[in-house]
Amino acid sequence: MIKKLFITPFQKFVKIESFSGILLLICTLVALFWANSPLHESYSSILEYKVGFSGESFELKKSVLFWINDGLMAIFFFLIGLEIKREILIGELNTVKKLAFPLFGAVGGALIPVGLFMLLNQNPETFKGWGIPMATDIAFSLAVLNTLGKRIPLSLKIFLTAFAIVDDIEAVLVIAVFYSESIQVALLLIGLGLIALLYVLTNRGYYSKFVMIVVGIIVWVLFLKSGVHPTVAGILIAFSVPIRQEIKTTTFLSQLEGIYNSIKSALY
């Protein structure tokens, strides 16, 4: 009885397509109420709590907010990068014509807000904030789409996903180039070299999850220490992961032939 009333409905809720979007919206509302309630100090203290490790020659101890923005978001962009690569190679963005629409839309979606900001804001103290209106919040964009579920066509979801990811890449690059106080070029080049190594290995048919995870962690640290946002590393590493078919083409064709013969024999 308890399972029927509570467990089964929850399992159905978890399986629905809009679960991630609904969960994100609920967490956002909880965070807003918490941060603006009398308990706001506890909210801030949790975000500022230091988590990490330290040794004799290396230390990486950062706040919870840092791990969310620079750690989890790098993983999030890695997953988004995998989806975009799949769509570019074998999906809805597999031609230049299909890819050009969200690409130019994202460029315009970044340049027009920046232009309006510069046109309307002539205060020298705040003019340097021109990069703020560039980015589209990709997490919330996808959350809204997932909340609507199958009511949204697949082509529109792919377009908005590509639009949001390109827009965020632009914003991250602008932050790295124009808002970073100092970029450690040597560390950045080492990180890019390791990513290039992954591309070479993939191109030669060698792929190992263990190697990718180890190299990915190293690249993440290198990008972090270089002054470039680690989400860029997540996207670049995602494009080094090969796309593999679950079933060989010859096997798939033979299965289709078997189905055809079964239907033919049943009819005649």
C-alpha positions in Angstrom: 0.0 0.0 0.0 2.8 2.4 1.0 4.7 1.5 -2.2 1.7 2.1 -4.3 1.0 5.5 -2.8 4.5 6.9 -2.5 7.2 4.9 -4.2 5.5 4.2 -7.5 4.4 7.8 -8.1 7.9 9.0 -7.3 9.4 6.5 -9.7 7.1 7.8 -12.4 8.0 11.4 -11.6 11.7 10.6 -11.9 11.3 8.9 -15.2 9.3 11.7 -16.9 11.2 13.9 -19.3 10.5 17.1 -17.4 11.9 15.9 -14.1 15.3 17.7 -14.4 13.6 21.0 -15.4 11.0 20.8 -12.5 13.8 19.9 -10.1 15.9 22.9 -11.1 13.0 25.3 -10.8 12.1 23.9 -7.4 15.7 24.3 -6.2 15.8 27.8 -7.5 12.6 28.8 -5.7 13.9 27.2 -2.5 17.3 29.0 -2.9 15.5 32.4 -3.5 13.3 32.0 -0.4 16.2 30.8 1.7 18.6 33.6 0.6 16.0 36.3 1.3 14.7 34.8 4.6 16.0 35.5 8.1 18.2 32.4 7.6 20.2 34.0 4.8 23.4 33.9 6.8 23.3 30.2 6.9 22.8 30.1 3.1 25.8 32.3 2.6 27.9 30.4 5.0 27.2 27.1 3.2 28.2 28.6 -0.2 31.4 30.0 1.3 32.4 26.8 3.2 35.8 25.6 2.0 36.1 22.1 0.5 39.1 20.5 -1.0 42.5 19.1 -0.2 46.0 20.5 0.4 49.5 19.0 0.4 53.1 20.2 0.8 53.4 21.5 -2.7 49.8 21.7 -4.0 46.6 23.1 -2.5 43.1 23.1 -4.0 40.7 24.2 -1.3 37.8 26.3 -2.6 34.3 27.3 -1.5 31.2 25.3 -2.3 30.1 28.1 -4.7 33.4 27.6 -6.6 32.9 23.9 -7.0 29.4 24.5 -8.3 30.4 27.2 -10.8 33.8 25.8 -11.9 33.4 22.1 -11.1 29.9 20.9 -11.7 29.4 23.4 -14.6 32.5 22.0 -16.3 30.8 18.5 -16.2 27.5 20.1 -17.3 29.2 21.7 -20.4 31.0 18.4 -21.1 27.6 16.6 -21.3 26.2 19.4 -23.5 29.3 19.2 -25.7 28.7 15.5 -26.2 25.1 16.1 -27.3 26.1 18.9 -29.6 28.8 16.8 -31.2 26.3 14.0 -31.8 23.9 16.4 -33.4 26.6 17.9 -35.6 27.8 14.5 -36.9 24.7 12.4 -37.2 21.8 14.5 -35.9 19.8 17.7 -36.6 23.0 19.9 -37.1 24.8 17.6 -39.6 24.9 20.2 -42.4 26.3 23.7 -42.7 22.8 25.0 -43.5 21.3 23.5 -40.3 24.3 24.6 -38.2 24.4 28.2 -39.5 21.0 29.2 -38.1 21.7 28.6 -34.4 25.3 29.8 -34.9 24.4 33.2 -36.3 21.5 33.4 -33.9 23.8 33.0 -31.0 26.3 35.6 -32.3 23.5 38.1 -32.8 22.1 37.2 -29.4 25.4 38.2 -27.8 26.3 41.2 -29.9 22.9 43.0 -29.8 22.6 43.0 -26.0 26.2 44.3 -25.8 25.5 47.0 -28.3 22.3 48.1 -26.4 24.3 48.1 -23.1 27.0 50.3 -24.6 24.5 52.6 -26.3 22.4 53.2 -23.1 25.1 53.0 -20.5 27.5 55.9 -20.6 28.6 55.8 -17.0 32.4 55.1 -16.9 32.1 53.2 -13.6 29.7 50.6 -15.0 30.6 50.6 -18.7 33.1 47.8 -18.1 30.2 45.5 -17.3 29.3 45.2 -21.0 30.0 41.5 -20.9 27.2 40.8 -18.4 24.2 40.8 -20.8 26.0 38.5 -23.3 25.3 35.1 -21.8 22.1 33.1 -22.0 21.6 30.9 -18.9 21.8 27.5 -20.7 20.7 25.5 -17.6 17.5 27.4 -17.3 16.9 27.4 -21.0 17.1 23.6 -21.1 15.1 23.4 -17.8 12.2 25.3 -19.4 12.3 23.0 -22.5 12.4 19.9 -20.4 9.5 21.1 -18.3 7.4 21.4 -21.4 8.4 17.9 -22.4 7.1 16.5 -25.7 5.0 19.7 -26.3 8.2 21.2 -27.8 9.4 19.8 -31.2 12.7 18.1 -31.2 14.1 20.4 -33.9 13.3 23.4 -31.6 15.0 21.8 -28.7 18.2 21.1 -30.7 18.2 24.7 -32.1 17.8 26.3 -28.6 20.4 23.9 -27.1 22.9 24.8 -29.8 22.0 28.5 -29.5 22.5 28.5 -25.8 25.8 26.5 -25.8 27.4 28.8 -28.5 26.2 31.8 -26.6 27.7 30.6 -23.4 31.0 29.7 -25.1 31.2 33.3 -26.4 30.6 34.7 -22.9 33.2 32.4 -21.4 35.8 33.4 -24.0 35.0 37.1 -23.4 35.5 36.6 -19.7 38.8 34.8 -20.3 40.1 37.4 -22.7 38.7 40.7 -21.4 38.0 40.1 -17.7 40.8 37.9 -16.6 43.5 39.8 -14.7 46.3 37.5 -15.8 46.4 34.4 -18.0 49.1 31.9 -17.5 49.9 31.1 -21.2 52.3 28.2 -20.4 49.7 26.3 -18.3 47.0 27.0 -21.0 49.2 25.6 -23.7 50.0 22.5 -21.7 46.2 22.0 -21.2 45.6 22.5 -25.0 48.4 20.1 -25.8 46.8 17.3 -23.6 43.5 17.9 -25.3 45.2 17.7 -28.7 46.7 14.4 -27.5 43.2 13.1 -26.8 42.1 14.1 -30.3 45.1 12.2 -31.9 44.4 9.1 -29.9 40.7 9.2 -30.8 41.6 9.7 -34.5 43.8 6.6 -34.4 41.0 4.5 -32.9 42.2 4.4 -29.3 39.8 5.4 -26.6 39.9 4.8 -22.9 37.5 6.2 -20.3 40.2 6.0 -17.7 42.7 8.0 -19.8 40.0 10.5 -20.6 39.0 11.0 -17.0 42.7 11.3 -15.8 43.6 13.7 -18.6 40.3 15.6 -18.1 41.1 16.2 -14.4 44.6 17.4 -15.3 43.3 19.7 -18.0 40.6 21.1 -15.7 43.3 22.0 -13.1 45.5 23.5 -15.8 42.7 25.7 -17.2 41.7 26.7 -13.7 45.3 27.7 -12.7 45.8 29.4 -16.1 42.9 31.9 -15.5 40.6 30.5 -18.2 37.2 29.2 -17.1 37.3 25.4 -16.9 34.0 25.0 -18.7 35.9 25.7 -21.9 38.0 22.6 -21.1 34.8 20.6 -20.6 33.5 21.5 -24.1 36.8 20.8 -25.8 37.3 17.4 -24.1 33.7 16.4 -25.0 34.5 16.8 -28.7 37.4 14.3 -28.3 35.0 11.5 -27.3 34.3 9.3 -30.3 30.8 8.4 -31.4 30.2 4.7 -31.6 27.3 2.8 -33.1 25.5 0.4 -30.8 25.0 -2.0 -33.7 27.0 -2.5 -36.9 25.4 -1.6 -40.2 25.7 -5.1 -41.6 24.0 -6.6 -38.5 21.2 -4.0 -38.7 20.6 -4.7 -42.4 20.5 -8.4 -41.7 18.0 -7.9 -38.9 15.8 -5.8 -41.2 16.0 -8.5 -43.9 14.9 -11.1 -41.3 11.9 -8.9 -40.3 11.0 -8.4 -43.9 11.1 -12.2 -44.6 9.0 -12.8 -41.5 6.3 -10.4 -42.6 6.4 -11.7 -46.2 6.0 -15.3 -45.1 3.1 -14.3 -42.8 1.2 -12.6 -45.6 1.7 -15.4 -48.1 
